[in-house]
Amino acid sequence: MFLTLAGMLFATSASAGVSNLLKQDFESGTDPIALGWASPNLAAGMSITGDAEGNYFQFSLGQNNGRSCNWIWGSDIYNGKVNGGSYHMELEWCYKQGSNNQYGTQFRVISSESAPQANTNDLSKGNWLFAITEVDDTRAFYVNDDTNNTFMVTIGEWMKISLDVDINARTVDYTVSDIFGNATYAEGTRTVPEEESMFATGINQHLARYQSIVQMDNIKVQVITDYDVANPPTVALTGVNGNERTYSISFGEEEELTIKGTDGKEETFFYMDCDGKYVYTTTTSGTLEAWTVSGSATSEVVSTEVECVPIALPGATATIIDVTDGYSKSYRLTVSNSDVPTQPTIFINYEFKNENGTVEASGTDKYSGEVVSVSGKGTLTVTTLAPGFTETTVTIQNDKEFATTNDIDIQHLTAEDLLAKGFEAMDPLDSSSTSGETNWTGRMRMYYQVATGEVDEEGNPTYSNVPVYGPSESGYEPIQRYRFLQSKLNEETAHQLFAPLYTWYGSTGATPKAYFEEDGVTPLVDDAGNPGGTTNLQVKLGIGLVFSGQVNDNENYNPNNLSYSPILINYTTFGVDGLTDDDFIVVYKIDNYGGGSIHPQYPAGIDPEVAKEQYKAEHLGGIVEVYTGLQTFQLYRVDTALSRVCILKTTSDGIEEVGTGKLVSDHNAPVYNLNGIQVNPNSLKQGIYIKQGKKFIVR
């Protein structure tokens, strides 16, 4: 792994060393964010995972458009340490799973103090030293923005990327090889523009959609010295088994390792004894010390306090994600391993017993995120388990009965209902275009399924999709639309249109920054002089409520020509009046231009008109969100419809009366962050906030 450095050392002098300015092998298993990694739009895609060879960093895209992650370590690591004008950087990189829809996955070493713009693999903006970029589905990559300089990447193969940077000559010599350095895939020299920094300050990894995965390991930045250097070893806890602790101690090829165990005994090891990674196991509490020697140099001593006692796992959290009349609820069981040493995979066992002792639901060896649905009064017992750790059990009493007090069914409002509320008819949405709002018809994602009478290879019945809404030119039904102009939206109509559902509008004082003129003070106004605080509400008949994303009435609004450029507002906010934090708001949405809708299944041979009639009678909101009564929720512009909102109150407090001493929802009440600073309730980022003296979480 040190072929380049070894050659440099030999050519320099007999008394020379390698000094690590930066080293990360991920063996500690720490959460990526704690190590300095960040993703502007997919933090959940970052993880520290591993196999029999050890831990590594992984970035998984999932079913998302292009996303990126970064590790910015900055230029301070070089201060006074690159006297010779050159340094070496290397890492191991693996394209674990290729993209399957678009291409352009890119790895780059950057030379600025900040991360590149999110979601881009554009190299024209500069501030990078080395980059490889995917060309197409052949898995060819081009090097350093030169589309004529390509090499093939094998999916799942670990490769080694090595850079030798000459600051004075402004060159970067690069080599991409197999992990052992036996086969070279790409090599050459890049000359860096004069105006750009020569110091590697971080890594940017962009993934192309969908499902692509990249892994990295053993990231190092090093300098050659004219004197002996002994680098401190890396000591990482890698195993917990009751009272037993296992540590992995890593050191360099040119060094020898000495450890002083928790029992006080010293041992010395050479690189060839353990390939540079010594495994130490103990059941004795105390101090573990480790250091290296190289020539005349001795490193600082790395001391680790070892406590050999059983470690209890955190208990699972049960979050209500659906609630209906009676005791019926769905709980999502989650547990985090981020604060658990070695971050083990934590399994979940659960059992729900109703009040007469009958087991209604159970599961074993489930993962965080498991959903449990219960229908009666009883107790949910949840145990977290992982090999080597002490299990923890928590119980949840499902003892509150609820009843629906309001069922706001926007999806099934008729044209007459909407006209009576002050909505006005628009031209039908009747387009085969797949741009902006027209995706609702162009994509034809509002469909039911009919059994074909056949089965697949596994014996499961197969179905064909029958779109209901789409362009009339293809024989489908256009989407009828009605809008409520922004100029009609005031305090009265905001509260009464779908009472007790409430929508924000500008004159509440909760006006987002986007609704102001450039001075940041003067509110935008529509043609009637009303302050901008929301946009034109629109109901797609048979689907639900959407909003245009545009400030002002905009009488020239033409949805068939809508592009993303005029959209100024991404979200509008809703709440429900008169609730307490014991109440629930169940929100049903259809997102992704119909992709998030319910697709009911009907038997083979059903009359198409009967099927269509039954389809339209169904509740089609496939996205279900549950909020407590004091919370608000948001609706994304253009591609998401609010189809239904159900409000449930606990029968123990009475349906008509609010329990004494309870806070009642007031969506005009100010919202504060944990520092006591008032914030805009319409543009809350993820975090914890306070309203009416109560904390609530935005996820």
N, C-alpha and C positions, 0 to 999 in steps of 0.2 A: 504493500500500500504506500510505501515511501520511496518508490523507485526514482522519481524525479529528484526528491530531496536527498536521497542517498548519493546520487551522482553529484549533486551540487556540494554536498558535504565533503566528498572525497576530493573534488577539484579545489576546494577552498583551502583546507589545511587539516592537519591531524587533530587540532584542537578547535573544534567547531560544534555548534549545537543547533537544535531546532526549538524555537520558542513558540508556544501556542498563544496567540493573541485571542483566539476564540475556539471553543471546542464544545460540541453538543452531540451526544450519542443517544439521548432520550432514554437511557436505562433507568433513570429515576422514576419514569412513568408519570411525571408531573403533567397536569393539564396544560394544553398548548398556550392558552391565554396567559397562564402564570409564567411561561417561558418567554413571553414577548410576542408570540404570534397573534396576528389579527386578521379578520376577514370583514370587509365593510358590508357584506351582504349575505354571508353564509357561515357564521361562526360555528353553527352546529355541524358543519362539514369537516371541521378540524378535529383530529383526535390523535392520541398517542396509543398505538396498538403494537402488536408484536407476534412473534412466532418462536420456534425453537432456537433461532439464531439471535434473538434479542428484540428490543423495542425499536420502533421507528415512528416518524411522523407520517400521518396520512391525511390527505384532503380529498373528500368524496363529494362529487357534485350532486348526485341524485337526479331527480326529475326537475332540474332547474335549467334556466338559460345560463349563459356564460357567467362564471363567478371567479373571484380571485382571492388569494390570501397572501399575507406578507409577514416577513420577519425583518424588522429594521433594527440593527444593532448599533448603527451610527458610526461616525468616524473617530470617536474618542479612543477606540481600542488601539489606534495607530500612534497616538501622541508620544513622541520621543522614542519610538520603538522600531522605526523603519529607517535606520541610519544608513543602510546600504542602498536605499532607493528602490528596493524590490521586495516582494512578498509572494507567498504561495497560498492558493485557496483550493480546496477540494471537497467533494461530497459524493455521496452515493445517491442515485436517482433511479426511480422505477416507474414506468407508465403501466400501472397495474391493470387498468381497464380503460380501453379506448372509448372515445365519444362515439355516439351512434346516430347523430343527426346533423350536426355541424362540426366543422374542423377548424383548428386554430389554437389548440392547446399549446401553451408556451411557458417555458422556464427562462427566467433571466436573473442575472446578478446586477443589481442596481448600484448607482453611485451618487445618490442624493440622500438627504436626511429625512425625506418623506416618501410615502408609498406612491406608486403611480395611480392614476385615475382608475377607479373601480371599473371592472367589466371591459377592460381593453387590453389588446395585445399589440397596440400601435407602438412601434419603435421609433417613429419619426420625431418624437418629443425629446429624445436623447436621455442622458443620465443613466446609462447602462454600460456595462463592460463586456458582457457575454450574454447571448440568447440563443435558444433553439425553439423553432416554431413549427407546428404541425402543418403539413401541406394539404393532405386529403386522407381518404379512408385507407390508403395503402400503408399508412403510418410512416411515410417519409417525413423527415424534419429538415428544414433549412437552417443554416447557421448564420448568426449575426446579420440578419436582414438581407442576406444574399440568396435569392431563390435559386441560383445556379449551383450553390454549394449544399448538397443534401446528403443525408445518410438515412438508413432504415432503422427504425426502432422495433424491437420485438416486444410485444405485449407481455408483461409479467417478468421481464428480465431486468435484473439490477445492473446498472451501468455506473461507471465512475467518470466524473467530470473534474478535470484538473486545470487550473489556471495559474500561470506564472506572470505576474504583473511587474513590468519595469516602469516605474514612475517617471524617470528622467527621459527615457526613450518614448514614452507614451504608447507602449505596446502591451498587448495581452496575448501571450502564447497559450493556446488552448489544446486540450486533448480530450476526446470522448472515447472511452474504451470499455471493454468488459470489466467486471468487478476485480479481476485479478491482474489486469493490465496486459493480458496475453494477446488480445485482438484490438486493434485501433479502428474506430468507426469514422472519426473525423479529427483532423488536426490542422493547425494553421496559426496565423497571427493576425490580430486586429489592431489597427492604429486608431486611437481614441481622439476625437476632435479636441482642439486646443482649449475650448471653453468649458470642457467637462472635467469633473473630478476623476482622479485615477484610483481613488480608494473605494473598495467594495464596502458598502454600508448596509446591505441587506439583500433579501431574496424576494422575488415576486413570482407567484405561481398562478397562472390563468388556466382555467379548465373550460373546454368547449362542451356545449350541451350534446346529448344528455348522458348521465350515468358514468362519466369519466372519473378515474381515480388516479392520483399520483402519490408516490411515497418517497420519503427522503430519510437519509441517515448519515451519521458520522461527518458532520459539517465542521470544517476546520479552516482557520486562517492562521498562517504561520510565517515566521521570518527565520532566515539563516543568520546565525551569529558567528563571530570570530572567537568565541569563548564557549566553554562547556555550559550547557543548560540542562537542568533537571526540572521537568514540568511536574506540578502537583498531580497525583493520580486522581481519577474520578471514582468516587465511592457512592454507590447507589443501592438502596434497599430493593431487592428483587423478589424476596420470598417471605411470607408469613405463614407459620403453621403452629397455631397455639402459642406456646412459649418460645418457639424456635424462630430465629431470624437468619435470613440469608442475604449476603451483600455481594454485589459484583464490583470488583476493583480493577479499573482499566489503567494501563500505562503504555508508554511509547516503546517502539522497537529498539531504540538506542539507550533505553533506561533499564535499571533493575529496581525491583519493588521490595520494600521492607514493610511488614505489617507487625503491629503489636496488638494482639488480640485482647478481648475483654478479660481474659484470664491472666494477662500480663506477659505471655510468651511472645517472643519475636521470631519471625521467619523471613527469609529472603528468597525471591523468585526472579528468574530471568524470563525474558519475553518468550523464548522457545518452550519454556516449561508449561505455558498456559495460553499461548497465542495472544499475550497481552491482556488477558482478562481472567483474573484470579477470583474464584468463588470461595467466599468465607461464610461458614455457618456456625452459629453459637446458640446456646440456651442460657448463657450467663450474661446478666446485665452488667454494664460498665462502659468504658470508653474504648472504642476501636480507633487506632491510630495507623496511618499509612503515609509513606513518603517514598520518593525515588532518588536514585543516585545515578549520575552520568559523568564519567570522568572525575574531575575534581569538584563537580557541583552536586549539591544536595538540595532537594526541593523543600518548600515549607511542609510542615506536617499537617495532614488533613485529619481532624479529630471528629468523630461521630459518636454521639451518645446513644447507647443501645439499651432499650428497655424491653426485657423479655417477659412480657405479661400478655395474657389474652386480650384481643381487640374486638370489641363489639361493633357490629355493623350498624349503620343508621337505619332507623325505621322507615318504612314506606309511607308515602303521602297519598291519601285517597282524595281525589278532586272530582266533584260532581260535574259531569259533562252532559248529562241529560236528566230531566225530571218530568214526570207526568203525574196525573191525578193519583191520589192515594200515596202509597209508600214507594212506588216504582221509581228507581233511579239507576243511572249508569255511572259507575266510578272508574276513573282512570288511575291506576296504581303506578306510582313513579318512585324511584330511588336513585340517588346520585352517588357515584363512587369517587367523586372529585376530591373529597377530603379523607378518603380511606387510603392508607399506605399501600403501595403497589397498584392502586386502582383496579382491583379484581372485578371480574364479571359477577354481578350480584343477581342471584335468582330470587324469584318471588313465589311463595306458596300461599294460597288463600282458601278460605272456607266461609261460606255464609250460611248461618243457621237461622231459620225463622223462629218466631216466639214460642212455638210448640216443640222446638228442638230438632226439626227436620232439616237436613242439609239440602239447601236449594241450589247452591252453586259451589264449585271447588276447582282448583287447578294447582299443578305442581310444576316446578322448574320453568316458570314463566319469566319474561324479561320486563324491564321497566317500560311502561307504556301500556301494559295489559289492561283491557277494559272488562269490568265485571258488571253485569246487569242483574238487579235484584227486583223483586216485585212485592215483597211483604215486609212487615215489621220484623226486625231481628238484629243480629250481630255479625259483622264482617271481621274476621280475624285474618291478619296478613303478617307473614313471616318472611324476613329477608335472610338469605343464606349465601355463603361463599366458602369454598374449601379453605381451611386454616383459620377461619374467623368465627367468633361467637355470634350465633344467630340472634335476631331481635324480632319480637312480636309486638304488634300494635293491634288494637281493636277499635272498630268504628261502629257506633250505635246508629242504626238506621231506624230511628224512632220518631221522626217527624212526618206527619201526614200533610200533604199539600192538595190544594184544589185550584183549578184554573179559574181565574176571575175575568180574564180577557183573552180572547183569541182573535188577533188582528190579522185577518186573512187577506192580504193585499193581492195575492195571486189570483183569487177568484172574484175580485171586484168586477162588476160589469161596466160597460160604457156608460150606462145611465147613472150608476153609483158615482163614477168619476166626474161626470158633467155636473152632478148635483153638488160635488165638493168644490167646484170652481176650476177643474181641469178643462183643457180644451184639446180638441182633436188635432193630431199631426198627420202628415203623410205616413202611410204604412212603411215599415222597414221591409223592403223588397229588393234585395240585392244579392248577387252571387260573389261580390267582392269580399276579400278577406283582409280588410283594412279598417282599424278602429271599430266603431259601433256596428258596422255592417257584418262583422264576424258572427253576430247573433243569427243571421240568416245564411251567410256564406259558408259557415262551418257546419251547419245543420246538426248541431249537437243536442237539440231537444228532440229526443226520439224515444219510442218504446220498442220492445223486442218481442218477436213472435217465434215460438218453437218451430224448428225445421222438421222435427220428427226423426232426426238423425242424432248419432252420438259421436263423440270424438274418440281418440285412441284409448282414453282412460275410461270410456263408458259413460261420460257425462253428456247430458243433452246439449245440443247446440241451438243457437238462436240467430236470427237475422234482425238487423236494425231497420226500423221504419221511421224516418224523420216525420215530424208533424209540422214544424215551422221551417220555412226555407224560401228560396226565391220562387216566385210563381212561374217563371220561365222553365223551371225544372219540375213543375207540377205540384209544388208544395204551397202551404198556406203562409202568406206574409204575416208579419207581426204588427198588430194594431197598436198604436201608441197615443198616449194622452200626456200633456205636460201641464205643470202648474208653474206659471212664470215667477221668477224671483221677485218681480215688482209687486206681486200679490202676497209675498211672504212677510208677515209681521208677527208680533208677539202672539196675537190671537190665533192666526191661522197656523203658526208653527206648533201650537199646543193642541189645536182642535182637528186638524186634518185627519189624523189617525189616533186620536186620543184613546188612552193616555200616553201613547207613543209621542215623543217630542223630537223635533228636529231643530238644530241650531240655525240661527240666522244672524245677520251682521249687527243689528242694533242691541244684541245682548251684552256687548262689551267683550265678547270672547272672539273677536275678529282676528283670524290668523294674519301673519305678516304679508302673505301673498295678496291679501285683499286691500292693501294700502297703496297709495301713490308712492313715487320714488322717495318722497321725503319721510316715509315711514310713519306719518302721522295722519295725513288726510285720507279718509276712507274712499275706496273706489265706489262709484255710484252707477246705477243703471240709467237708462234713458228717462225713467220716471223720477230720478233723483233719489232713489232708495239706496242705502248703503249696501255694498256687496258683502255678504257674509255666508252665502251658500250659492248654489247655482240652480238652474231650472230643474225642478223635480220632474221625473218622467215615469209613467207606469206603462210597462209593456204588458198588454192584456194577456192574461193566462200565464204570466211569468212573475212579475213583481215590480218593485220600485227601484229605479236607477237614478243617477243624476249625471248631468252632462259634463261636469268638470270645467265648465266655462263660467267666468264672471260676467255678470250682466245678462239681460234678457236675450240680447243678440238675435234680433228678429230675422237676420239673414242666415241663421244657423241651418246648415244643410247636412244632415247626418250621413247622406250618401257620399259626401265628399270630405268627411271628417278625417283629419290626420291628427297626429299627436301634438303637432306644433302649437295649436292655439290653446291647448289644455293648460290651465293655470292652477287648478286645485285637484289634488289627488283623492282627498277623503272628505266626507261630510260626517258629522257626528250625531248620534241619536241617544236618547235616554227615555226613561219612563217616569212620569210624575207620580208622586204619592206613595212610593214604596219605601220599605225599610231594608236593612241589611240582612234580615231573615227571609226576605222574599227572593224569588228567582225570575229572571227574564230569559226565556229560551228563544234564541234567534235562529231562523232558518234562512239560508242564503243559497243562491245559485251563482257560482263564479265561473270564470274561464269561458265566458260567452256560451253558457249552457253546459259546459263540460262537467260542472259540479251539480248537475241535476239528477233526480231519480229517474231511472230507466225501467219502468215496470215491465214484467214479463207476462205474456199471454199464451194460451195454448195454440197449437197448430190449427189452422182452419178457421180461426175467429174472423168474423166479418170486420173488414177494415174500419167501417164507420162506427161499429160498436166499440172496437178497440180504441179509436180516437176519442170517442165520448168518455170511455172509462179513463183514458190517459188524462184528459183535461179535468176530470173530477178528482184526480189524485193530488196530494201535496207533493210538489216536485223539488222542494228545497233540500238538496242533499248535503249541504254544509250546515252542521248544527253547532251552535256556540251557546254556552250557558254563562250568565252573569248574575251577580247578586243585585238586589234592588237599587243600591246606591251607585252602581257602576254605569258608565256610558259605553257605547260601542260605535264602531265606525263602518262606513260603507265605501268601498273603493269605486272609483269612477268608471263609467262606460261598460266595463266587462262583468260587473257583479250586480245582481238583483236581490233586493230584500223581499222575500216571498211571504214570510209569516213571522209573527211575534206572539208568543204565548206568555202570559203573566200568571205566575202561581204564588199563592200565599199559604202559609201554614194554617191549618184549621185550628191549631191549639191557641192561636191568638184571635181567632174570629176572622171571618172573611171581610166584614164591612168596617171593622174598627182597627186602628193602628194600636199596637201594644204600648202601654204607658212607658214613657221615658226613652223610646226608641227614636233614632234619627230617621227623618223622612227625606226622601230624595228631593234635592233642590238643585237642578242642573245649571242654575245661574250662580250657585255658590262658588267662591273662588277655589282654585286648586293650587296646592303648594308642593314643592319638592322637599326632600328631607332636610335641606338647608334652610327651610322657611321662606324660600323665594317663591312668589306667585308666578305661575307658569300658564301658558296657553293651553286650555283643555282640548283644543281641536288639533293639536300637533304634538301629542305626548310620545316620547320615545320609550323604549323598554325601560322599566324601572319601577320604583315604589313611590307613591304620591299620597298626599293627605287632602281630604275634602271633608268638611264638616266634622273635623276632629278624628276621622277614621282613615286608616291606611288602606290603599288598594294597589293592586299590581297591574301594570300594563305589560303584556307578554308579546 
